[in-house]
Structures are given as structure tokens and as C-alpha cells.
Amino acid sequence: MPDNNDLTVGGYHFHSQADADKARDEQKKIAYIEAHMNRDNPESVLTIYNKMLSNRIFATPVGFGYLKEIRDYLLASDGIDNEEVKPLELNQMYSLGKGLSEEPEEPRRRIVPGKKKEPYKDRFFFSVVLNILLAIAVIAMFVIATNSSNPNIINYENTIVNKYAEWEEELKDREKTVREAERKLGIENAGED
């Protein structure tokens, strides 16, 4: 059985160690908020108060006592409209109505669990498919490069040799045509001696 002093936190006696520990955690949150909150600026205090309410960071009487203290401060402050100060919402019911359960509503979690990671099997399959597509693309580029009439790094030597062979062929044909024309005209090779 836990010691009664272990179950008493902030003047409240709890019936379980878990509730007492939760109240101690809330005391630490209160100390942190007090250390960083500027009470000279009621507007910033109102913003922090509203954030604490919307995130439901307090669930024990210790936390609610602190929220009540901040609410009373805001209601007494000049420059803050009392209608802007929201009332405290309790997380439990004190009498059961029709269709209601005895379980108190859980405070909203501040950290949302992330999406579960995909299994490695799906990643592996995607990787294999992507690698096959890339290999097909590389093969297609080589086929296009080798069949292209433009010189490129793969067929530049053959293309240049073929081009020079064509030019040499054309020159021989032209030279032959010129010699036949000279013969018909009776012009001797005056330039050759």
C-alpha cells in the first residue's frame, strides 16, 4: 500500500499512484509556464490561457486550480473583456444522465502518432520496378545513339570515316567527269608535265 504522503499533491489526496504522479507532472508544467509567462501583459496571459484550455494539458484538480487562478487574474485585469475569458471545461461528470458513461473524457493528445512505416517489401518492389524502368531507358538511349545519323560518342568514328569516303567518291566521280570532258574537247593535261 502506498504511503499517504506519496498520494497527496498540492493539497489534494489522490486514490492512486498514477493520479498522484499525473498531478506532480502538472505541477512541473505549472512551474514551467509561470517561469515563462509575463503577467504584466494580460493579452499574452489570455493567449496562453486559451492555449492551455484548447490543448487540455491539465486534468487533475491541481491543474484546474491553476487554471482557475489564471482565469480569476484575467477577469480582474484591465483591458481584457470578460467575454473573451472562456470558462473551464471539466473532464468528468458528477452525475450520470441518460446514456452517459462513468468514464471521464480523455484529454486531447498533443502529439499525434505518426503514420506507420511501409513494410520493406513494398519499398523493395518499388525499387526493383524503378531500376528496371531506368535500365530500359538506358538501353533505349544506346539504341537511338547507335542508329542516329548524327555523330555522337558511340558512332563518331564510323560516321566521320563514312563521310570522308563519300567525299572521296564524289571527288573521283567529278575528276572522271572533268577528264572525259577534256578528252572530248581535245584539251590535253596542260597542267601535267
Residue pairs with C-beta under 8 A, 6 or more apart in sequence:
2 17
4 13
6 17
6 20
7 13
7 14
7 15
7 16
7 17
7 19
7 20
8 14
8 20
9 20
9 23
9 24
9 27
9 60
9 62
10 23
10 27
10 61
10 62
10 65
12 23
12 60
12 61
12 62
14 20
14 23
14 60
19 60
22 59
22 60
23 60
23 61
23 62
23 63
26 57
26 58
26 59
26 60
26 62
26 63
26 66
27 62
29 57
29 58
29 63
30 62
30 63
30 66
33 48
33 52
37 44
37 45
37 48
38 44
38 45
39 45
39 73
42 73
42 74
42 77
42 78
42 79
42 80
43 79
43 80
45 70
45 73
45 74
45 77
46 74
46 80
46 84
46 85
48 70
49 67
49 70
49 71
49 74
49 85
49 86
50 86
52 58
52 67
52 70
53 67
53 86
53 88
53 89
55 108
55 110
56 89
56 91
56 107
56 108
57 63
57 107
57 110
58 64
58 66
58 67
58 107
59 91
59 104
59 107
64 88
64 90
67 88
68 88
71 85
71 87
71 88
74 80
74 85
75 82
75 85
91 104
91 105
91 106
91 107
92 104
92 105
93 100
93 102
93 104
96 102
142 154
145 152
145 153
145 154
145 155
146 154
146 155
148 155
149 159
150 159
151 159
151 160
182 188
182 189
